Amino acid sequence: MEYRIEKDLLGEIKVPKEAYYGIHTVRACNNFPVSGLRTHPALIRAIARVKQAAALANMSAGLLDRRVGDAICRAAEEVAGGGLADQFIVDPFQGGAGTSTNMNVNEVIANRAIELLGGQKGDYRLVHPLEHVNLSQSTNDVYPTALRVAAIGMVLELSDCLAGLQAAFQEKEAEFAGILKVGRTEMQDAVPVTLGQEFSAFAEGIARDRWRLYKVEERLRQVNLGGTAVGTGLNADPKYIYAVIEELRAITGYGLARAENTVDLTQNADVFVEVSGLLKAAAVNLSKIAGDLRLLSSGPLGGLAELKLPQVQPGSSIMPGKVNPVIPEMVTQVAFQVMGNDQVIAMAAAAGQLELNAFMPLIAHNLLQSLELLINAVNIFSEKCVKGIKADEERCRRWLEESHSFITALTPHLGYDRAAELVKKAMAEKRLLREVIIESGLFTAGELELIFTPGELTRPGVAGAKLLEKKG
């Protein structure tokens, strides 16, 4: 491999001749060979958009030669579109509040701009990573701004994905509206409910998550770009400061605004804790729903088996014919990871000191990972599981008949103690509760049929009240 020599204040380093990155990136890779991971692509693309906005603003303020600025803009557009992705090689676990990632982007954009101008990579006399690409900026205003831009796009995407999952549950709610089954509390038989009502609860939980995330996007729109190192705007021309937000708004299409207090946004990362908290809430709902689906589909012969989940792959290397609920299991694991990421984000945000939070890379990595995991998991959950769920109506009916769930509906008519005696008798004699009630002469079979319907059992009021009024 051929190399070029680059210099910085610490000395010289060999850089692969064809690499678009430079000495700062090589040092970062040497210093932080931690996880084998790379900075999240959404953050790289967002930083490139910030660089493009900065170049446009610097040109409009008369601070940057237009030929150089245009080349920077073209290179930044390429990166923002996903180009040169293999050149962003810095580990997300890095010291320096994101400086290594910012410099990785600066160097790639600079060398691509040099190439566009007809020069050779590493000839920073044409386009310099710091003096041109990073002009009027600091990592400390670029990185948090870019994280907000990346998060906005992914939050909106996740909100749309959740809307799709909500719709899938609502379709099942309608499909299962007339299927009466045993409701369960504390894993014990409770009172009747329709399968549709269970799915309506799933849909409502997801609807809340969708709306919360859609609204929290507004909280990410304030940025500290133009604040430079500590939020005071040192070394940033006022003309640039006001222009750069307008440029970034136009590039992203988001309603971004310069923070009234850029010192605040440079120091504090609580908005990311807020967003992560809502991701955790969504993860909690997804985990609960996935767990319920696993329970309701358990068996298929030795469990509840009230639901049939789509069979997507064989489930065992030793047990022939076994099929597992792998999609809900995946969703549960994603949910646990998101919950763990939330704790990390909270700790990292709390660890900020004085004018800067040095742990922004950790916040960025975990927040964007949570968003990506949820986007993918929700889409898979909807398409490969929820939309294909079938109900086993016979199984639902069987468990309902063999349970004592009906008795609560008769308690207002019989009294608690008498109803309890009937349950005790049915259990002792191992008979259906319906048979014991009819045998007692308290209700006829026809009366029970009229009372034990979805309309009577699963709506507010006393089941059979009107019937018994007529009877009286």
ZAMARGU-4260 file (C-alpha; in steps of 0.2 Angstrom, whole numbers, plus 5000, padded with zeros to 4 digits):
<rodrens>
0) 5000/5000/5000 | 5006/5017/4996 | 5006/5031/5009 | 5006/5050/5010 | 5014/5059/5025
5) 5003/5071/5034 | 5008/5083/5049 | 4999/5090/5064 | 5005/5098/5080 | 5011/5081/5087
10) 5021/5076/5072 | 5020/5066/5056 | 5009/5050/5052 | 5008/5039/5036 | 4990/5040/5029
15) 4985/5028/5015 | 4988/5037/4999 | 4970/5034/4992 | 4961/5038/5008 | 4950/5053/5009
20) 4952/5054/5028 | 4968/5061/5035 | 4980/5062/5050 | 4967/5066/5063 | 4956/5051/5058
25) 4971/5039/5059 | 4976/5045/5076 | 4958/5042/5082 | 4958/5025/5075 | 4975/5021/5083
30) 4969/5028/5100 | 4951/5021/5100 | 4951/5003/5094 | 4937/4999/5106 | 4922/4991/5099
35) 4925/4987/5081 | 4910/4998/5077 | 4909/5014/5067 | 4900/5031/5070 | 4882/5029/5065
40) 4879/5033/5047 | 4865/5045/5051 | 4876/5056/5061 | 4889/5056/5048 | 4876/5061/5035
45) 4869/5075/5047 | 4887/5082/5050 | 4889/5083/5031 | 4873/5093/5030 | 4880/5105/5043
50) 4896/5107/5034 | 4887/5111/5018 | 4876/5124/5027 | 4892/5131/5035 | 4901/5133/5018
55) 4885/5142/5011 | 4884/5153/5025 | 4903/5157/5025 | 4902/5161/5007 | 4887/5173/5009
60) 4896/5181/5023 | 4911/5184/5012 | 4922/5173/5023 | 4926/5158/5010 | 4931/5159/4992
65) 4917/5153/4981 | 4927/5141/4971 | 4933/5132/4987 | 4915/5134/4995 | 4907/5126/4980
70) 4918/5111/4980 | 4915/5109/4999 | 4896/5110/4996 | 4898/5097/4982 | 4908/5085/4993
75) 4897/5087/5008 | 4881/5083/4997 | 4890/5067/4992 | 4893/5062/5010 | 4875/5067/5015
80) 4869/5056/5001 | 4878/5041/5008 | 4894/5043/4998 | 4911/5038/5003 | 4903/5028/5018
85) 4919/5017/5019 | 4930/5032/5024 | 4921/5035/5041 | 4931/5023/5051 | 4931/5031/5069
90) 4925/5021/5083 | 4909/5028/5092 | 4918/5026/5109 | 4930/5040/5108 | 4936/5054/5119
95) 4935/5072/5115 | 4916/5076/5114 | 4915/5070/5096 | 4931/5079/5089 | 4937/5063/5081
100) 4921/5061/5071 | 4920/5079/5066 | 4938/5079/5060 | 4935/5062/5051 | 4921/5072/5041
105) 4931/5087/5039 | 4945/5077/5031 | 4934/5067/5020 | 4925/5082/5013 | 4941/5092/5011
110) 4950/5078/5001 | 4935/5075/4990 | 4934/5094/4987 | 4952/5094/4983 | 4949/5080/4971
115) 4934/5090/4963 | 4946/5105/4961 | 4959/5094/4951 | 4971/5092/4966 | 4979/5077/4975
120) 4972/5071/4991 | 4982/5078/5006 | 4986/5095/4997 | 4977/5105/5010 | 4983/5121/5002
125) 4968/5119/4991 | 4955/5115/5004 | 4960/5113/5022 | 4950/5102/5034 | 4950/5116/5048
130) 4953/5132/5039 | 4940/5129/5026 | 4928/5115/5030 | 4927/5119/5048 | 4927/5138/5046
135) 4917/5147/5059 | 4913/5131/5068 | 4918/5120/5083 | 4915/5102/5086 | 4905/5108/5101
140) 4891/5116/5090 | 4893/5105/5075 | 4891/5088/5084 | 4876/5092/5095 | 4867/5101/5080
145) 4870/5086/5069 | 4864/5074/5082 | 4848/5084/5083 | 4846/5083/5064 | 4849/5065/5063
150) 4837/5061/5078 | 4823/5072/5070 | 4824/5061/5054 | 4824/5045/5063 | 4811/5050/5076
155) 4799/5055/5062 | 4802/5039/5053 | 4799/5029/5069 | 4783/5038/5072 | 4777/5033/5055
160) 4782/5015/5058 | 4772/5015/5074 | 4757/5022/5065 | 4758/5007/5053 | 4759/4995/5068
165) 4744/5004/5076 | 4734/5001/5060 | 4739/4983/5060 | 4733/4980/5077 | 4717/4990/5073
170) 4713/4978/5059 | 4715/4964/5070 | 4704/4973/5083 | 4690/4973/5070 | 4693/4956/5064
175) 4692/4948/5082 | 4678/4960/5088 | 4666/4945/5091 | 4677/4932/5098 | 4673/4930/5117
180) 4687/4923/5128 | 4693/4922/5145 | 4701/4938/5152 | 4715/4935/5164 | 4722/4945/5178
185) 4738/4940/5188 | 4739/4925/5176 | 4722/4919/5183 | 4705/4918/5175 | 4696/4934/5177
190) 4680/4940/5168 | 4676/4938/5149 | 4683/4950/5136 | 4684/4949/5117 | 4699/4946/5108
195) 4696/4962/5099 | 4696/4972/5115 | 4713/4964/5119 | 4720/4970/5102 | 4712/4987/5105
200) 4723/4989/5120 | 4738/4985/5110 | 4733/4998/5097 | 4730/5012/5110 | 4747/5009/5118
205) 4756/5010/5102 | 4745/5026/5097 | 4752/5035/5113 | 4770/5030/5108 | 4767/5037/5090
210) 4760/5053/5096 | 4773/5056/5110 | 4787/5054/5098 | 4779/5064/5084 | 4777/5079/5097
215) 4795/5077/5104 | 4802/5081/5087 | 4798/5099/5091 | 4810/5098/5106 | 4825/5094/5095
220) 4823/5109/5083 | 4833/5121/5093 | 4851/5120/5089 | 4867/5128/5095 | 4875/5130/5078
225) 4885/5146/5078 | 4889/5145/5097 | 4906/5138/5093 | 4917/5132/5107 | 4906/5136/5123
230) 4891/5144/5115 | 4897/5162/5115 | 4900/5162/5096 | 4918/5167/5097 | 4926/5167/5080
235) 4909/5166/5071 | 4904/5181/5061 | 4887/5187/5065 | 4882/5187/5047 | 4887/5168/5047
240) 4878/5164/5063 | 4861/5170/5056 | 4864/5163/5039 | 4870/5146/5044 | 4853/5141/5052
245) 4843/5147/5037 | 4854/5136/5026 | 4853/5121/5037 | 4834/5123/5038 | 4833/5124/5019
250) 4845/5109/5017 | 4836/5097/5029 | 4818/5103/5027 | 4816/5104/5046 | 4810/5119/5056
255) 4826/5122/5065 | 4829/5137/5075 | 4844/5145/5084 | 4843/5143/5102 | 4840/5158/5112
260) 4854/5152/5124 | 4867/5143/5114 | 4878/5141/5130 | 4864/5131/5137 | 4863/5119/5122
265) 4882/5117/5122 | 4882/5112/5140 | 4866/5102/5142 | 4860/5086/5134 | 4844/5084/5143
270) 4833/5084/5127 | 4842/5068/5122 | 4837/5061/5139 | 4819/5066/5135 | 4819/5058/5118
275) 4827/5042/5125 | 4814/5041/5139 | 4800/5041/5126 | 4809/5028/5116 | 4810/5018/5132
280) 4791/5020/5135 | 4789/5013/5117 | 4800/4999/5121 | 4790/4995/5137 | 4774/4994/5127
285) 4782/4983/5113 | 4789/4971/5126 | 4773/4969/5135 | 4763/4966/5119 | 4776/4954/5113
290) 4775/4945/5129 | 4756/4944/5128 | 4757/4937/5110 | 4769/4924/5116 | 4758/4919/5130
295) 4742/4919/5120 | 4750/4908/5106 | 4759/4896/5118 | 4757/4878/5115 | 4751/4874/5102
300) 4744/4859/5111 | 4750/4861/5129 | 4747/4880/5131 | 4734/4893/5129 | 4735/4893/5110
305) 4721/4906/5108 | 4731/4914/5094 | 4741/4907/5079 | 4756/4917/5075 | 4764/4917/5057
310) 4777/4903/5056 | 4792/4910/5049 | 4806/4897/5053 | 4809/4880/5061 | 4812/4882/5079
315) 4823/4868/5085 | 4838/4859/5080 | 4833/4844/5090 | 4814/4844/5092 | 4806/4840/5075
320) 4791/4851/5070 | 4794/4864/5084 | 4790/4882/5078 | 4794/4896/5090 | 4788/4914/5092
325) 4804/4921/5085 | 4797/4938/5080 | 4790/4943/5097 | 4806/4937/5105 | 4816/4948/5094
330) 4805/4963/5098 | 4808/4959/5117 | 4827/4959/5115 | 4826/4975/5105 | 4815/4983/5119
335) 4828/4977/5133 | 4842/4985/5123 | 4833/5001/5121 | 4829/5002/5140 | 4847/4999/5143
340) 4853/5012/5131 | 4841/5024/5140 | 4850/5022/5156 | 4867/5025/5148 | 4861/5041/5140
345) 4855/5047/5156 | 4871/5044/5165 | 4881/5052/5150 | 4870/5067/5150 | 4872/5069/5169
350) 4891/5068/5168 | 4893/5084/5158 | 4904/5097/5167 | 4904/5116/5166 | 4903/5122/5148
355) 4903/5105/5138 | 4897/5087/5139 | 4912/5076/5134 | 4902/5061/5133 | 4891/5066/5118
360) 4898/5052/5107 | 4891/5040/5120 | 4874/5049/5120 | 4874/5049/5101 | 4878/5031/5099
365) 4865/5024/5110 | 4851/5036/5105 | 4854/5033/5086 | 4855/5014/5090 | 4839/5014/5099
370) 4830/5023/5085 | 4837/5012/5072 | 4833/4996/5082 | 4815/5002/5085 | 4812/5007/5067
375) 4818/4990/5061 | 4810/4980/5074 | 4793/4989/5073 | 4792/4986/5054 | 4797/4968/5056
380) 4784/4965/5070 | 4770/4973/5059 | 4774/4964/5043 | 4780/4947/5049 | 4769/4944/5064
385) 4754/4955/5068 | 4747/4956/5050 | 4747/4937/5049 | 4740/4933/5067 | 4725/4921/5066
390) 4713/4917/5081 | 4708/4900/5086 | 4690/4903/5090 | 4687/4885/5096 | 4701/4886/5109
395) 4695/4903/5115 | 4677/4896/5117 | 4684/4880/5126 | 4694/4890/5139 | 4680/4901/5142
400) 4667/4887/5145 | 4680/4877/5156 | 4684/4893/5167 | 4673/4901/5180 | 4674/4918/5171
405) 4655/4919/5169 | 4651/4919/5187 | 4655/4937/5190 | 4642/4943/5178 | 4629/4934/5189
410) 4635/4941/5205 | 4624/4956/5205 | 4609/4944/5203 | 4614/4930/5215 | 4625/4939/5228
415) 4644/4936/5231 | 4642/4922/5243 | 4630/4912/5233 | 4640/4914/5217 | 4655/4908/5226
420) 4646/4892/5232 | 4642/4888/5214 | 4660/4890/5209 | 4666/4879/5223 | 4653/4866/5218
425) 4658/4866/5200 | 4677/4865/5205 | 4674/4851/5217 | 4664/4841/5205 | 4675/4845/5190
430) 4660/4851/5180 | 4656/4866/5169 | 4650/4880/5179 | 4636/4883/5166 | 4629/4865/5170
435) 4629/4868/5189 | 4620/4885/5187 | 4606/4877/5176 | 4605/4862/5188 | 4602/4874/5203
440) 4587/4881/5194 | 4593/4899/5196 | 4594/4902/5177 | 4588/4892/5162 | 4600/4887/5148
445) 4591/4900/5137 | 4593/4914/5149 | 4612/4910/5151 | 4613/4910/5132 | 4606/4928/5132
450) 4617/4934/5146 | 4633/4926/5141 | 4635/4936/5125 | 4649/4948/5120 | 4637/4963/5120
455) 4631/4959/5138 | 4648/4953/5145 | 4660/4966/5138 | 4651/4982/5140 | 4647/4994/5155
460) 4632/4988/5166 | 4625/4973/5173 | 4624/4958/5161 | 4606/4952/5159 | 4599/4967/5168
465) 4585/4970/5156 | 4582/4952/5153 | 4579/4949/5172 | 4568/4964/5173 | 4556/4956/5160
470) 4557/4940/5170 | 4553/4948/5186
</rodrens>
